[in-house]
Amino acid sequence: MPRFFLHIDDGAQRIEDEEGSDLPDLAAAREEALSAARQLWAAAILRQQDIGARRFLIAGDDGNVTHVVKMDDALPQNLLHRLRAI
């Protein structure tokens, strides 16, 4: 089973996923990133923080980033539209 690393990047700083996760494929790694993003959003909302500029960089065993998941990708589209209208 391949190992994927979900690094968090905000453009200025990167938090490296040192352990990684054994997941069946890139689709499962993307779902893992979306789930983690939802948890991070929940905590950020409680602290009244906007983490929309952050993103997950999904890398394989070779260290190459193969996919990017934006934090906003984890939120329902109707919520994003309402937030942008404020």
Sequence and secondary structure as in RCSB ss.txt:
>XXXX:A:sequence
MPRFFLHIDDGAQRIEDEEGSDLPDLAAAREEALSAARQLWAAAILRQQDIGARRFLIAGDDGNVTHVVKMDDAL
PQNLLHRLRAI
>XXXX:A:secstr
  EEEEEEE SS EE  SS EE SSHHHHHHHHHHHHHHHHHHHHHTT   TT EEEEE TTS EEEEEEGGGGS
 HHHHHHHHH 
